[in-house]
């Protein structure tokens, strides 16, 4: 179980660091790193972000903030609630599975 705890701490910490950096300091990472498959060759992520509608920018920053909260919860619960690792692993896997369904449904018929 100690491997499971450290894996959750590592994943929660890395996701928290990555998304908090993107959300707070470098918004173009939403285009260059998070949505990399949607970038065409030769396009500039900063230009794409600049031309994006305000509602899209707000939605990206908002979802980044929620992901920071999710990863902070996963990270903190391993310290504050001993024995929750099994439930956190199941919840993490379930959230990733559900997100794939949402992502592919959103991308359906876009390309």
C-alpha positions as CSV (number, residue, x, y, z in Angstrom):
1,X,0.0,0.0,0.0
2,X,2.9,2.4,0.5
3,X,3.6,2.3,-3.3
4,X,0.0,3.3,-3.9
5,X,0.2,6.2,-1.4
6,X,3.4,7.5,-3.0
7,X,2.0,7.1,-6.5
8,X,-1.0,9.1,-5.5
9,X,1.1,11.8,-3.9
10,X,3.4,12.0,-6.9
11,X,0.5,12.1,-9.4
12,X,-1.4,14.7,-7.3
13,X,1.7,16.8,-6.8
14,X,2.8,16.8,-10.5
15,X,-0.7,17.5,-11.8
16,X,-1.1,20.3,-9.2
17,X,2.2,21.8,-10.2
18,X,1.5,21.5,-13.9
19,X,-2.0,22.9,-13.9
20,X,-1.4,25.6,-11.4
21,X,1.5,26.9,-13.5
22,X,-0.7,26.8,-16.6
23,X,-3.6,28.4,-14.9
24,X,-1.8,31.1,-13.0
25,X,1.2,32.0,-15.1
26,X,1.3,30.7,-18.6
27,X,-2.1,30.5,-20.3
28,X,-0.6,29.6,-23.7
29,X,0.2,26.2,-22.3
30,X,-3.5,25.4,-22.6
31,X,-2.9,25.6,-26.3
32,X,0.6,24.3,-26.6
33,X,0.6,21.4,-24.1
34,X,-2.9,20.5,-23.1
35,X,-4.5,20.7,-26.6
36,X,-1.4,19.7,-28.6
37,X,-3.2,17.4,-31.0
38,X,-5.3,20.3,-32.2
39,X,-2.4,22.5,-33.3
40,X,-1.6,22.5,-37.0
41,X,2.0,22.6,-38.2
42,X,3.4,26.1,-38.3
43,X,0.9,27.7,-36.0
44,X,1.9,29.7,-33.0
45,X,0.2,28.8,-29.7
46,X,0.5,32.4,-28.4
47,X,-1.3,33.7,-31.5
48,X,-4.0,31.0,-31.2
49,X,-4.5,32.0,-27.5
50,X,-4.7,35.7,-28.4
51,X,-7.4,35.1,-31.1
52,X,-9.4,32.7,-28.9
53,X,-12.8,34.1,-27.7
54,X,-12.9,35.4,-24.1
55,X,-15.4,32.7,-23.2
56,X,-13.0,30.0,-24.3
57,X,-10.2,31.5,-22.3
58,X,-12.3,31.7,-19.3
59,X,-13.4,28.1,-19.7
60,X,-9.8,26.9,-20.0
61,X,-8.7,28.8,-16.9
62,X,-11.7,27.7,-15.0
63,X,-11.2,24.0,-15.8
64,X,-7.5,24.4,-15.0
65,X,-8.5,25.7,-11.6
66,X,-10.9,22.9,-10.9
67,X,-8.1,20.4,-11.9
68,X,-5.8,22.1,-9.4
69,X,-8.5,21.5,-6.7
70,X,-8.9,17.9,-7.7
71,X,-5.2,17.2,-7.6
72,X,-4.7,19.0,-4.3
73,X,-7.5,16.9,-2.8
74,X,-5.9,13.7,-4.0
75,X,-2.5,14.9,-2.7
76,X,-3.7,16.1,0.7
77,X,-6.0,13.2,1.5
78,X,-3.0,10.8,1.5
79,X,-1.6,12.8,4.5
80,X,-4.9,13.8,6.2
81,X,-6.9,10.6,5.8
82,X,-4.7,7.5,6.2
83,X,-6.2,4.4,4.6
84,X,-8.0,6.2,1.8
85,X,-5.6,5.0,-1.0
86,X,-7.8,2.3,-2.4
87,X,-10.8,4.7,-2.8
88,X,-8.6,7.4,-4.2
89,X,-7.2,5.1,-6.8
90,X,-10.7,4.0,-7.8
91,X,-11.9,7.6,-7.9
92,X,-8.9,8.7,-9.9
93,X,-9.4,5.9,-12.5
94,X,-13.1,6.6,-12.7
95,X,-12.5,10.3,-13.3
96,X,-10.0,9.7,-16.0
97,X,-12.3,7.2,-17.7
98,X,-15.2,9.7,-17.6
99,X,-13.0,12.5,-18.9
100,X,-12.0,10.4,-21.9
101,X,-15.7,9.9,-22.8
102,X,-16.3,13.7,-22.5
103,X,-13.1,14.5,-24.5
104,X,-13.9,12.1,-27.4
105,X,-17.5,13.2,-27.5
106,X,-16.4,16.8,-27.8
107,X,-13.9,16.0,-30.5
108,X,-16.3,13.7,-32.5
109,X,-16.5,14.8,-36.1
110,X,-14.1,17.7,-35.7
111,X,-11.3,16.5,-37.9
